[in-house]
Amino acid sequence: MVRTFVAAMMLTWAAALTAQEGHGGHGTDETRAGAKAAPTEPRKPLLRPKAALSIGVALAPTGELWLVGLNGEGQLFTRSSRDLGTHWNPPRLLDTGDKPAADGENRPKIAFGPQGRVVIAYTQPLAKPYTGEIRMLRSDDGGQSFSAPFTVHRDRQVITHRFESLGFDRNRVLHTVWIDKRDQVAAVRTEADSGSRKRSYAGAAIYRNESRDGGLSFGPDLKLADHSCECCRIALAPTPEGGLAAMWRHVFEPNVRDHAFSILGAEAQAPVRASFDGWQLDACPHHGPGLAPARQGGYHAVWFGDKAGRAAVRYGRLAADGRPQGEVRELPDPRAEHADVAAAGKLVAIAWRSYDGTQTQLKAWVSADDGANFSLRELATSSQENDYPRLLATDQGLRVLWRTAKEIHVLKIDP
């Protein structure tokens, strides 16, 4: 009963978020065709972050901790810390002329590459509801100065290009991956021209591109997969070979919102199904996965889904090709939401937030033996608005960052 309640609560929360913030994505954003309504029974929604609290985090090659986000006036800023969050340098405002999105999973991101290269990416909302373009700033001096913003993708239709993720691989290639609606829009137009009422294109698509000069130029927009979910974050993790792997919520036939996995740039590789909850949902739960490399190969993965009426965040192992491997376990908290995962050697941590109707708790599930056994930790609480937690692997162990309305918590995860 508790888990069924959480499932309904998650969907009601997603619908409320769409209505209040234009987060969008249920069914087909541009056409709204064929979407089934979320449950209408009144529920108290989960405490969600204000737009200004959503941040991206990364480590510089020097070990310096950086974050990027929006301040209370909606201005993009960076902060850095040389001691992993004990002390922070003052915020540095970045004058972009844009109004970046920073709502929930559609947050600004930052990534460090070789030779002093740094990039910051965000979604710039466009004139029509649920539309946007991926914008980027670049630096060649380690983040001391940044370029003016520019659009990353070649497609310039006023449609969905949102929920980007980005990272440098070991070959110094910058990968940008995002959710894109160009194929769904084209299908709807074709159907309209033919007079058909059939909805033939489910969800959105995953597109990507590459830059081999740190963001100075980009290759073509490349489709990674048709039929992704419309508004869940895309998880990236390094591969043993030095590339990047991606995991996202996918729309499998007939309308199952499980997860898919792919290696970026892999030749002729079809996406692999990475989870088998079998959640038949004609909507987007606004709740993407987390992915981290495992010490002995493959990956640690976390995701939210409903399996046979049990709504939960789950943890599982994936093989090197993304296929599920071994037991899938539910997190020991029926209210867990927006979990992240990171690993450093044998130490694995899953962090999430949990709202009990009065305050939000920051919790973690920690393993000292590469995911074989876990123990539950309660890390912090807050009655303020707050962001989703972000985990980061550093040379000094794992850290979880959690931004509330008044401060940025940086907590060490001990074995």
C-alpha positions in Angstrom: 0.0 0.0 0.0 2.8 2.4 0.9 4.5 1.9 -2.4 1.3 2.2 -4.4 0.7 5.5 -2.6 4.2 6.7 -3.6 3.5 5.8 -7.2 0.4 7.9 -7.3 2.1 10.7 -5.4 5.0 10.7 -7.9 2.7 11.1 -10.8 0.6 13.8 -9.2 3.8 15.6 -8.3 5.0 15.3 -12.0 1.7 16.7 -13.2 1.8 19.6 -10.8 5.4 20.4 -11.8 4.4 20.5 -15.4 1.5 22.9 -14.8 3.5 25.2 -12.5 6.9 25.4 -14.2 6.3 24.4 -17.8 8.6 21.4 -17.2 6.4 19.5 -19.7 6.9 16.1 -21.3 3.8 14.1 -20.6 2.8 12.2 -23.7 3.8 14.5 -26.6 4.9 18.0 -25.6 4.3 19.9 -28.8 1.0 18.2 -29.7 -0.2 16.8 -26.3 -1.8 14.0 -28.4 -2.6 10.7 -26.8 -1.5 11.5 -23.3 -3.5 9.9 -20.4 -4.2 12.0 -17.4 -2.2 11.4 -14.2 -4.2 10.2 -11.2 -6.5 13.0 -10.0 -7.0 11.9 -6.4 -5.7 14.8 -4.2 -2.3 14.1 -2.8 0.2 16.3 -1.0 3.0 16.7 -3.6 6.6 16.0 -2.7 8.7 19.0 -1.7 10.3 20.0 -5.0 13.2 22.4 -5.5 12.7 25.9 -6.7 14.3 26.6 -10.1 17.2 28.5 -8.6 18.4 25.7 -6.4 19.2 23.1 -9.2 23.0 22.8 -9.7 25.6 20.9 -11.6 28.9 19.9 -10.0 32.3 18.7 -11.3 35.9 18.3 -10.2 38.7 20.3 -12.0 41.9 18.4 -12.9 43.5 20.2 -9.9 41.0 18.6 -7.5 39.1 21.9 -7.1 35.3 21.4 -6.6 33.1 23.5 -8.9 29.4 24.0 -9.1 27.1 26.0 -11.5 23.6 27.1 -10.9 21.3 30.1 -10.8 21.0 32.7 -8.1 17.7 34.1 -6.8 17.5 36.5 -9.8 17.9 33.7 -12.3 21.5 34.6 -13.2 24.0 31.9 -14.0 26.9 31.7 -11.6 29.8 29.4 -10.6 31.5 28.8 -7.3 34.6 26.8 -6.5 36.2 25.3 -3.5 39.8 24.2 -3.0 39.0 22.1 0.1 35.9 20.1 -1.2 33.4 22.5 0.2 34.7 23.5 3.6 35.3 27.0 2.2 33.9 28.5 -1.0 35.1 31.3 -3.2 32.5 34.0 -3.8 30.0 33.4 -6.6 31.1 34.6 -10.1 28.2 35.7 -12.2 28.2 34.8 -15.9 26.4 37.3 -18.1 24.8 35.2 -20.8 21.8 37.3 -21.8 19.7 34.1 -21.6 17.3 32.8 -19.0 18.6 29.3 -18.3 16.3 26.6 -17.1 17.3 25.1 -13.7 14.1 23.2 -12.8 14.6 19.8 -11.2 16.4 17.4 -13.6 16.8 20.1 -16.3 19.7 21.8 -14.6 22.9 23.6 -15.7 26.0 21.3 -16.0 29.8 21.8 -16.0 32.6 19.6 -17.3 36.3 19.8 -17.4 38.5 18.7 -20.2 42.2 18.8 -21.0 44.4 21.8 -21.6 42.4 24.1 -19.4 39.1 23.5 -21.2 35.9 23.9 -19.3 32.3 23.9 -20.7 29.0 24.9 -19.1 25.7 23.8 -20.7 22.1 24.6 -20.0 18.7 24.7 -21.6 17.4 28.0 -22.9 13.6 27.9 -23.0 12.1 29.1 -26.3 8.8 30.9 -27.1 6.5 27.8 -27.3 5.7 25.7 -24.2 8.1 22.8 -23.5 10.6 23.9 -26.2 14.3 24.8 -25.8 17.7 24.8 -27.2 21.0 23.6 -25.6 23.4 26.5 -25.0 27.0 26.3 -24.0 29.8 28.5 -22.7 33.5 27.5 -23.1 36.7 28.4 -21.4 40.4 27.8 -22.4 41.8 29.1 -19.1 40.4 26.7 -16.5 37.3 28.7 -16.0 38.8 32.1 -15.4 36.9 33.5 -18.3 34.1 32.1 -20.5 32.9 32.7 -24.1 29.5 34.1 -25.0 26.9 31.4 -25.1 26.2 29.5 -28.3 23.8 26.8 -29.4 25.3 23.3 -29.6 23.0 21.5 -32.0 22.5 22.2 -35.7 18.7 21.7 -35.7 17.1 25.1 -34.9 13.4 24.3 -34.9 11.4 25.7 -32.0 10.9 22.3 -30.5 12.2 20.3 -27.6 16.0 20.2 -27.3 16.4 19.7 -23.5 17.7 17.7 -20.6 21.3 17.7 -21.9 24.2 15.8 -20.4 27.8 16.3 -21.3 31.3 15.1 -20.6 34.8 14.7 -22.0 36.1 11.2 -22.7 39.7 10.1 -22.2 40.4 10.8 -25.9 39.6 14.5 -25.2 36.3 14.3 -27.1 33.4 16.4 -25.7 30.1 14.6 -25.9 26.8 16.3 -25.6 23.6 14.2 -25.3 20.0 15.6 -25.1 16.3 14.8 -25.5 15.0 15.9 -28.9 11.5 16.1 -30.5 12.4 16.6 -34.2 11.3 13.1 -35.2 8.1 13.1 -33.2 7.2 16.5 -34.7 7.9 15.3 -38.2 5.8 12.2 -37.6 2.9 14.3 -36.4 3.1 16.6 -39.4 3.1 13.6 -41.8 0.1 12.2 -40.1 -1.7 15.5 -40.2 -0.9 15.9 -43.9 -2.3 12.4 -44.6 -5.4 12.9 -42.4 -4.4 10.1 -40.1 -5.3 10.1 -36.4 -2.9 7.4 -35.5 -0.1 8.3 -33.1 2.9 6.5 -34.6 5.8 8.0 -32.7 6.0 7.5 -29.0 8.0 9.8 -26.8 11.0 11.8 -28.0 14.5 10.7 -29.2 18.0 10.9 -27.8 20.4 12.9 -30.0 24.1 13.7 -29.5 27.1 15.3 -31.1 30.8 15.5 -30.6 33.4 18.3 -30.4 37.1 17.5 -30.8 38.3 21.0 -30.0 36.7 21.7 -26.6 33.6 23.2 -28.0 35.0 25.4 -30.7 33.2 23.3 -33.3 30.8 20.4 -33.3 30.0 17.5 -35.6 26.6 16.7 -36.9 23.6 16.0 -34.8 23.5 12.2 -34.5 20.5 10.2 -33.4 21.3 7.7 -30.6 17.8 6.2 -30.2 14.2 6.7 -31.1 11.4 6.7 -28.5 13.0 8.0 -25.3 10.9 9.3 -22.4 10.4 13.1 -22.8 11.7 14.7 -19.6 14.0 12.5 -17.6 17.7 13.2 -17.1 20.3 11.2 -19.0 23.0 9.6 -16.9 26.6 9.4 -18.2 29.5 7.3 -16.9 33.1 6.6 -18.2 33.7 3.2 -19.9 36.8 1.1 -19.2 38.0 1.8 -22.7 38.0 5.6 -22.1 34.6 6.4 -23.7 31.3 7.4 -22.2 28.2 5.3 -21.6 24.6 6.7 -21.4 21.5 5.5 -19.6 18.1 7.0 -20.0 14.4 6.3 -19.6 13.1 4.7 -22.8 9.7 3.9 -24.3 9.7 0.2 -25.1 6.7 -1.4 -27.0 3.9 -1.0 -26.4 4.4 1.8 -23.9 6.7 0.6 -21.2 8.9 3.2 -19.5 12.0 1.2 -18.6 15.6 2.2 -19.2 18.1 1.8 -22.1 21.9 1.9 -22.3 24.3 2.7 -25.0 28.0 3.4 -25.5 28.4 6.8 -27.2 30.1 6.6 -30.5 29.9 2.8 -30.7 29.4 1.7 -34.3 26.0 0.3 -35.2 25.1 -0.5 -31.6 21.4 -0.7 -30.8 20.4 0.5 -27.3 20.4 -2.3 -24.7 17.4 -2.7 -22.3 18.9 -2.1 -18.9 15.8 -2.4 -16.6 12.8 -4.7 -16.7 10.2 -3.1 -14.3 7.6 -3.2 -17.0 6.0 0.1 -16.0 3.2 0.8 -18.5 2.8 4.5 -18.2 1.6 6.9 -20.9 3.4 9.9 -19.2 6.8 10.9 -18.1 7.6 10.6 -14.4 10.3 13.3 -14.5 12.7 10.9 -12.8 15.9 9.8 -14.6 18.5 7.2 -13.7 22.0 7.3 -12.2 25.1 5.4 -13.4 28.6 4.8 -12.1 31.4 2.5 -13.2 31.9 -0.6 -11.0 35.4 -1.6 -9.7 35.3 -5.1 -11.3 33.7 -4.0 -14.5 30.2 -3.0 -15.6 28.2 -0.4 -13.8 26.2 0.5 -10.7 22.8 1.8 -11.7 19.8 3.3 -9.9 16.4 4.2 -11.3 12.8 4.8 -10.3 10.0 2.6 -11.6 6.8 0.7 -10.8 7.1 -3.0 -10.9 3.9 -5.1 -10.4 2.4 -2.2 -8.4 5.5 -1.6 -6.3 6.8 1.9 -6.9 10.4 2.3 -5.7 13.9 3.5 -6.5 15.9 0.4 -7.4 19.6 -0.5 -7.5 21.1 -3.0 -9.9 24.3 -4.0 -11.6 24.8 -3.7 -15.4 27.3 -5.7 -17.4 29.8 -3.8 -19.6 27.3 -3.8 -22.5 24.5 -2.5 -20.2 22.6 -5.7 -19.7 21.2 -6.4 -16.2 23.4 -8.6 -14.1 22.5 -10.1 -10.8 19.9 -9.1 -8.2 17.8 -5.9 -8.4 17.2 -4.4 -5.0 14.8 -1.7 -3.7 16.2 1.1 -1.7 15.2 0.8 2.0 13.0 3.9 1.9 9.6 3.9 0.2 9.7 7.7 -0.1 13.1 7.8 -1.9 13.3 10.0 -4.9 15.9 11.3 -7.4 18.7 9.1 -6.3 22.2 9.4 -7.5 25.1 6.9 -7.4 28.9 7.1 -7.3 31.7 4.7 -6.7 35.4 5.0 -5.6 37.1 1.6 -5.5 35.0 -0.7 -3.4 33.1 2.2 -1.9 29.7 2.7 -3.5 27.1 5.2 -2.4 23.5 5.9 -3.4 22.1 9.2 -2.1 18.5 10.5 -2.3 16.1 12.8 -0.7 12.9 11.7 1.1 10.0 14.0 2.1 7.9 12.9 5.1 5.2 15.6 4.9 7.1 18.0 7.2 10.7 18.0 6.2 13.1 16.6 3.6 15.7 14.0 4.7 19.0 13.4 2.9 19.8 9.7 3.1 22.4 7.4 1.7 22.9 3.6 1.2 26.6 2.8 1.5 28.5 -0.3 0.5 32.2 -0.9 1.4 32.3 -4.1 -0.8 31.5 -3.0 -4.3 27.7 -3.2 -3.8 27.4 -6.7 -2.2 26.1 -5.2 1.1 24.7 -1.8 2.0 24.0 0.1 5.2 21.5 3.0 5.6 22.8 6.4 6.6 20.8 9.5 7.5 22.9 12.5 6.5 20.9 15.7 6.9 17.4 17.2 7.2 15.9 20.4 6.0 12.5 22.2 6.2 13.6 24.5 3.4 13.1 24.1 -0.3 16.0 22.0 -1.7 17.6 20.5 -4.7 18.2 16.8 -5.6 21.5 15.5 -4.2 24.5 15.1 -6.4 27.3 12.5 -5.7 30.9 13.0 -6.7 33.9 10.7 -6.6 37.1 12.5 -5.6 40.7 11.5 -4.8 39.6 11.9 -1.1 36.6 9.7 -1.3 32.9 10.2 -2.1 31.1 13.5 -1.5 27.4 14.3 -1.7 26.3 17.9 -2.5 22.9 19.1 -1.4 21.7 22.6 -2.0 19.0 24.1 0.2 17.6 27.6 0.2 20.2 28.8 2.7 23.4 26.7 2.1 25.3 24.1 0.1 25.9 21.0 2.1 29.0 19.0 1.1 29.1 15.7 3.1 31.8 13.0 3.1 30.6 9.4 2.6 32.7 7.2 4.9 32.8 3.4 4.4 
